[in-house]
Amino acid sequence: MNNYFILVPILFPFICSILFNIIKFRNKGNRNIFLISVVVLNFIFTISLLTFFHNPEVDLYKINKLLDIYFRIDKLGILFASIVSFLWICTLFYSIEYMKHEGKEEKFFTFFILTLGATLGIAFSGNLFTMYMFYEFLTLVTFPLVIHEGSEEALQSGKKYLIYSFFGATLVLSGVILLYIVGGNFNFIEHGIWNKILPHDIELLSFLYILMFLGFGVKAAIVPLHGWLPSAMIAPTPVSALLHAVAVVKSGIFALVRITYYIFGSSIIREIHATQLLSILIGITIFMGSMLAFREQNLKKRLAYSTVSQLGYVILGIILLNKPGLTGGLMHLVNHAFIKITLFFCVGAIIYMTGKKYMYEIRGIGKEMPVTMWCFSIASISLIGIPPTNGFVSKWYLAQGGLLENRIFFVVILLLSALLTAAYLIPIIIIAFFPGKDFHYDQVTNKDPNPYMLYPIVLLTGIVVILGIFPSMVLNFIKSIVDIIV
């Protein structure tokens, strides 16, 4: 019976989102206390589950081998759930202030809480069907967040988001049905569900893997399936941060790890030679994302294209199929989550306090928003991967993985992309702090946001620094995951 506690972090947000719309709060202060209590309690539930229960599992409802709602916690799920639960708290505090100027706050927070439950459902899924079910539910509950503004542009962006997401879902569902016909097991098992394959199965399994990889790759923004991501920047900044750092794109990455190492298995993927085409797409994703970011003048969209490139690093680590590569990929999943949410929060603070959205508008803003821009600078340096930042640690392992597979091309792409990352982030810092002799300040007033927004930015920046100085805090746990599945 204790195993049913696994459902609490998933169901609690769903129940609270209903209560949020039933309860008549006297004022926004009471409403905020309710929201904070929900996400903090859910974080406590999640940590308690991970601390006091050893690999709990619940087979909730089973019709047949395919239609089986099954939950199970393993170390990979723990890693993802911990990141999600913590960053949701930071995003909530930030959103309480930020959403004042966006309006429709009740609608926003309803779907904000629902998205937490859906994301944790993905983290704790024990088989492919359950993960797919929550994966699609995630699309539905994030759609209202994307179109929150209600403008024609927002509606068009939401439509694009749905088209891309449902296209990916169709690919995944086709793969699941074919997998069912082949007779595969759908539970997530370390090293995959096949002990051996017959020669005539190689082409079919290769097709299946690529089909499902591309399907889940839509949310992971693999080129050319990345078009929804920059368009979704029309959403409020807290939504952008969730899409890019926590919920949607990381769910796509998480699903790719699951099908690669828990359904097919690294040894089988090597045998069916399924990564050649994907390697080309990933190389293009890393390079093209950086180039598009370099050309973009809108700050949020520049970060969006940056996400396309940085996710390519993580996917690269997945398909290298060796321990250093996957270690670097999972480490970059963690690092990117904390770095990118910090960058988005900083840009959101600029938009909230000044209304400025473009590169050419922020000259000299470092003097007006010193704390915000210093945090932006530290996070940017970490994303570039300059030693001893956390970005350097993950890229070091990725480079080791590439060399181990004799794929020098990947190492060259990593180095080139790092230079491009510097090329599209460093100019923002220079413009902010060194506007030039021809720039004249008006009366300088401090425009850093209030504590609800500023404290999460400072806290996350501190964590980014700590992860660079003491990477073993997370690295050892990631290595324990990799040792089991590779």
Secondary structure, DSSP 8 states (H G I E B T S, - for coil): -GGGGGGHHHHHHHHHHHHHHHS--SSHHHHHHHHHHHHHHHHHHHHHHHHH-SS-EEEEEESSSSSEEEEE--HHHHHHHHHHHHHHHHHHHHHHHHTTTT--HHHHHHHHHHHHHHHHHHHTB-BHHHHHHHHHHHHHHHHHHHTTT-SHHHHHHHHHHHHHHHHHHHHHHHHHHHHHHHT---B--TT-S-S---GGGHHHHHHHHHHHHHHHHTTTT-TTS-THHHHGGGS-HHHHHIIIIISHHHHHHHHHHHIIIIII-HHHHHHHT-SHHHHHHHHHHHHHHHHHHHH--BHHHHHHHHHHHHHHHHHHHHHT-SHHHHHHHHHHHHHHHHHHHHHHHHHHHHHHHH---BGGG-TTHHHHSHHHHHHHHHHHHHHHT-TTSHHHHHHHHHHHHHHHTT-HHHHHHHHHHHHHHHHHHHHHHHHHH---TT----S-------HHHHHHHHHHHHHHHHHHH-THHHHHHHHHHHHHH-
